[in-house]
Amino acid sequence: MYPGTYAQTTPDNPAVIMAGSLRQLTYRELDDSSRRLAVALHDLGLRKGDVVAMLSDNAVECFTIYWAALRSGLYLTAINFHLTAGEAAYIVDDCDAKVLIASGSLDGLAEQVRALSPGVAHAYSFDGELTGFDSYDELLASAGDRELTEQPRGSDMLYSSGTTGRPKGVKAPLLPIAVDQPGDTLTALAGQAFGFNADDVYLSPAPIYHAAPLRWSGVVHAYGGTVVVMERFRAEDALAAIGQYGVTVTQMVPTMFVRMLQLDEQTRSGYDVSSLRLAIHAAAPCPQDVKQAMIDWWGPILVEYYSCTESNGLTLISSPEWQTKRGSVGRSMLGPVHVCDDDGAEVPAGEIGVVYFEREARPFEYHKDPDKTKDAEHPDHPNWTTVGDIGYVDADGYLYLTDRKSFTIISGGVNIYPQEVENALTMHPAVFDVAVIGVPDPALGQQVKAVVQLRDGIEPSDQLAQQLIAHAKTTVAAFKSPKSVDFVTNLPRTETGKMVKRRLLEK
């Protein structure tokens, strides 16, 4: 279903609430505004398969734009507003956007992107006037009471986070259905596996330009629930929002769990989280002690899934399962998992290799990049695809991730997986954040370096560096532990929790 369904049955129920500003969109308003925008875009000449680019911070208008695309057969490309103007303009140009819609709150960035995107035929701004942009409100008003005669289901076309290189546009084939017909895999999964329903209140603490917040918020609307959106994640604000709105479901990344656990016990216990029935987490591997601490605090309501922007597969694991399969990201819910060596040969259970998901047909392509699309395919099975993660499957079919292939450190001919070392240091009382990378070593090829951001009030020192190295050795083998520690004031982590290691390697 879609917002139009609930505009008829529960028109005054809030579809979106902004946790900070308290702005709201009811289902009647979301349906009407997305209808108007869909008609206006059609008047501009956009047809099925065309692209609309969106450059915005978290705002209610994002959902109008999203549903306008979904109800008119268009692709929506949401752009990370933390990028430079050149980086954002690259995406606008690469995705072949015919229309750019931007938030007035991003005035300097948006105006620069517009100036660097001469190929965009039309640009509109909301929440403030921008040079080079026409009025979004006037665009919506131009539609009047008209409706599209057909509403083919559109999709997002999002770009990878670019943690290992230039962002890649992930283009899924459009489904041969109307917006109000069943057939979307994620929507079906949310109902069958998670029990989403109209009574759910979903807290979305991450940026809307990322795949999970955008898609899962859309799923909540497909079931008639309410999405509470944080303008920006802060650990204590998230806990306050859960209690204030009676949040039943939230989705977070492990870094958010760490930030909440770093609050003192008195602060954490001061907030009521009893309304939660489900806490979903994904996007990055979760250290085992972090996950256990969250289960001890919130109860066995954590459900982890492993997927990606490409949506080539998905695994799932509940808290009770995880207690017996600690460290696993679960069994596949979407396509069989195959773990293969560098030559493409499938390896036995328990052996580490590249993770592939098998589907009936290749579920995506990288826009304008057939070489990268080909690289994601198995050499002998084009319908097996990978995003470069490595891990192993146990005898019961549970997948365990070790790291991304591009992050693997090879020291003295031995593979070392940084995530394992990072997990050993994450919950040390002096550590606020940590990344582990491989740096050149004349004898071994590479050696392990930990790059650490300390908690407030703790000063870096050689003695502390040695303490951290010793602490790591209590969890991982000596050859895996850091040989050196660098202290930095900030680590380059995206708001969705992914570490941009290429920036550390460049340094």
Residue, then its C-alpha position, 0 to 999 in steps of 0.5 A: m500500500y501507499p500513503g493514498t490508502y491511509a489518506q482515505t482511512t486515517p487521514d489525520n494520523p501523522a505520517v511524519i513527525m520531526a523530533g526537533s522542530l515538531r513539524q508534521l505531515t498527516y497522511r492526508e497532507l503526504d498523499d496530497s503533496s506527493r500527488r501534486l508533485a507527481v503531476a507537476l513533474h509529469d508536466l515538466g516532461l518527466r516519464k517512467g525511468d527518469v531521475v529526480a535528484m534531492l539535496s536536503d537535510n532531514a525534512v518532511e519535504c523529503f517524504t513528499i519527494y520520495w513518494a512523488a517518485l514512487r507513485s509516478g515511475l521515477y527514480l529518486t537520487a538522494i544526495n549526501f549533504h555532507l559532500t563538497a559541491g563538486e562531489a554532489a554535482y558529480i552525482v547529479d550529473d552522473c545520475d542524469a537528473k532532469v530535476l534537482i530539488a534542494s532545501g533552502s537550509l543548504d543555501g551555499l552548497a545547493e547554489q554551488v551544486r546548481a552552478l556546477s550542474p548545467g545539464v539539469a533542466h529544472a531546479y526548485s527549492f523549499d524552505g527558503e529561496l536559492t539563487g538558480f532555483d524556482s519555488y517548490d511551493e509554486l511547483l506544487a500549486s501548479a498541479g491543482d486537483r489533477e491526478l496522474t491517470e497511471q501510477p507505476r511504482g518508481s524506485d530510489m537510485l542511491y549512490s554508495s557511500g564512497t568509503t573505498g572510492r568514488p560513489k557508484g549509482v545503484k540502479a535496480p530495475l523498476l517493478p512491473i506494478a502500480v504503487d498500490q500493488p504488492g510486490d516490493t520485497l522490503t515491504a513484504l519482509a517488514g510485514q512477515a519478519f518484523g510484524f510492521n503495522a499501522d500502530d507502529v511508531y518508528l524512530s529514524p535517527a539517521p540521514i534520509y539520504h542513506a538507503a536504510p532510513l529512506r527505504w524503511s521509512g517508506v515501508v512504515h508508510a506502506y503499513g500506515g505507521t508513524v515515522v519520527v525523524m531526528e534532524r540529527f542523532r544525539a544519544e540522549d535525544a534519541l532516548a528522549a524521543i523513544g519515551q516521548y512518542g512511545v516508539t515501538v520500532t527503531q533502526m540504528v547503526p552500532t556506532m549509535f549503540v556505542r554512543m548511548l552506552q557511553l552515557d552514564e548509568q544515571t542518564r540512561s536509566g532516566y529514560d523510558v524505553s519500555s515501548l520498544r518491541l523491536a530494535i533493528h540494526a545494520a550497516a556495519p558489524c556490531p562488536q559482540d560486547v556492544k550488542q550484549a550490553m544493548i540486549d542487557w539494557w533493552g531486552p532480547i528485542l535486537v534484530e540484526y540484518y546484513s544487506c547493502t544499497e545494492s540489495n543483492g541479498l539479505t540475512l537476518i538474526s534475532s537476539p535469541e539466535w545470536q546468543t547461540k551464534r554470537g558474531s553472526v549476521g544470520r541466515s539468508m532471507l533473500g537468495p542463497v549465500h555462497v562463499c568463494d575464494d579469489d578464483g571463484a571456487e566455493v569454499p567449505a563451511g567455516e572457511i573465509g572467502v568473498v560473500y556472494f548472494e544468488r538471485e534468479a537474476r542480477p538485482f542491480e547494475y552500477h549506473k554507467d559503469p558496466d565494468k564495476t557491474k561485471d566486477a560484482e558478478h561471480p566469474d562463472h555465475p552472473n546471477w551471484t553478486t558481491v559487494g566485496d565483503i568477506g566472511y564465512v558460513d558455518a555448518d548451520g548456514y549462519l553467515y559471519l562477516t570478517d571485513r571488506k576485502s579492500f580493508t584486509i591487511i596482509s602482514g607477512g603473508v597472513n590476512i588480518y581483518p581490521q574489524e576484529v581488532e576494532n572490536a577489541l578496542t571499541m569498549h575500552p574506557a578511554v576510547f571514543d572511536v577507533a579505526v584500524i588500518g594497514v600501513p607499509d612495513p619494509a619487512l612484512g609488507q603491512q603492519v597494523k595501526a590503530v587510529v584512536q579518538l579518545r573520550d573527552g578529558i583523556e589525554p593521549s600519551d605513549q603510555l596510553a598507546q601501549q595500554l591499548i596495544a596490551h588491551a587488544k592482545t587480551t582479545v586477539a592474537a599478538f600478530k593481529s594487535p596494533k603495532s602502533v597507535d595514532f591519536v586524532t581529534n576526529l575520525p572520518r565516519t559517515e553519519t550512517g556509521k561507516m568509517v571512510k578509511r581511504r581518508l586515513l590511508e591517504k594521511 
